[in-house]
């Protein structure tokens, strides 16, 4: 008797035909359940969501499809592809690297291992920039904005997409990161509003004038004290270290940045930076030492942690 849930294949041996079990069939419902359990066993807090996202990705169907057709069987190739992705996710490979996509500020961004995965906390930085820029909406000329360390370009593109009155210049030291940022600008039809430059922080745009400068630089310390709530510590090994770490206290990149700001021939009106939750006192002290005229305010994220410094010059 054939075991339920199995399909059979005829196989020839000398002079006889026998049936062998080829492969266990998997429905959407069964696959979701098994993969959810596997991911949970590997300490993934988002196991249910991860299993849904990866199965939707493999099937090229929305999440709703999974629950509308729970008994639909997967093909052999779909099972093979999904198993490979689930195994990588079980090792804590970021979901965005497996699907090549990440949502940020309501927009879909292309992501790969050459850029940091955008975090939801960073949306506060965009909101603060929007708030200030909208106050200048009656300007006759576009407001010039610089984003330093653009990575995937999610901040620059989000601003360019939502604010018609801005012209953005974005820099990054990584040529590979800039390739992704340019693809995202093209994807969201903002290439005419963003100029990209490769180089160390402000150096490639040193002589230019900007009203607003935005920076989300590496600020992770060696002991991970400033790890974001949305981050998975085990997944950090898959992300580019130069986009994460900045010395023993995580502030080396910002020290270099504000030293460069100090020597700019044209100072901006406003600087916005994202920081780690415990870094505000030390960084404010350093900023005041190099820019004594600076007025600094802290902005908290949804977890009530200091996340953005708003610096008026």
C-alpha positions, 0 to 999 in steps of 0.5 A, a space after each residue: 500500500 502506498 503511504 499517503 502523501 507520497 508520489 510514486 515513480 516507475 523504476 526499471 530493474 532487470 526484467 521487473 518494474 517496482 515502485 519506489 518512493 521518490 519524494 514526499 509532497 509538500 503543501 503550502 500549509 505543511 511547508 510553512 509549519 515545518 519551516 517555522 519550527 526549523 527557524 524557531 529552533 535556530 533562535 529566530 524571533 521572526 520565524 513565522 514572518 520569515 517563513 512566510 516571506 521566503 515562501 512568498 518569494 519562491 512562489 512569486 505570490 503575495 502572503 495572502 496566497 499562502 492562506 487562500 490556497 494552503 493545500 497547493 503543492 510545491 514543485 520539486 524545484 520550489 522545494 529545493 530553492 526554498 530549502 536553500 533559503 531556509 537553511 541560510 536564514 537558519 544561520 541568521 543570514 539577513 532576510 533582505 540579502 536572501 530576497 534582495 529587497 527591504 521596505 523602508 519608509 513605505 518604499 521597496 529598496 534593492 539590497 545586497 551584501 555590499 550595503 547595510 540592511 535599512 533599519 526601521 529606526 532610521 526612518 526617524 532621521 528621514 522624518 526629522 529631515 522632512 520636518 525641517 525641509 517642509 518649513 522651507 517650502 516657500 523657497 524659490 530655488 531647490 533646497 540643497 541636501 547632502 547625505 553622507 554614507 548613503 549605503 543603499 541610498 534609502 535616505 536620499 531616495 526617500 527624501 527625493 521621492 517625497 519632497 519636490 523642493 530638494 536637490 540631494 548630493 550623496 556620498 559613500 566610500 564604497 563603490 559597490 554601495 554606490 552601485 546599489 544606491 544608483 539602482 535604487 534612485 533609478 528604480 524610484 525615478 529620482 536620478 534627476 534629483 540625486 548626485 552621487 560621489 565616492 569618497 571619505 565622508 565630506 571630502 568629495 563635496 567639500 567646496 559645495 554649499 548645503 542647507 542640510 547635511 544628514 549622516 547615518 554613519 557606523 556607530 556600533 561599538 566593539 561590545 555591541 552596547 548600541 545594537 539597535 532593537 531591530 538588529 539581530 546580533 548573530 546576523 551582523 557577521 553577514 553585513 559589511 563591517 565598515 558600515 557597522 563598526 567605528 572603534 571601541 566606543 562606536 564614535 570614531 566615524 562621527 569624530 572624523 565627520 565633525 572634524 571635517 564639518 569644522 573646516 567646511 568653507 560653507 557651514 550648513 544650517 542643520 546637521 542630522 545624525 543617527 546615533 546609538 542609544 548611549 552615545 548622546 552625552 559623549 558625542 554632544 561633548 565632542 561636537 561642542 568642542 569643535 563647533 562651540 556655536 552648535 545648538 544640539 537637540 535629541 530626538 527619541 525613537 519609538 522605543 524612547 531611546 535617543 536616536 537622532 541629534 538635531 544640530 543647528 549651526 
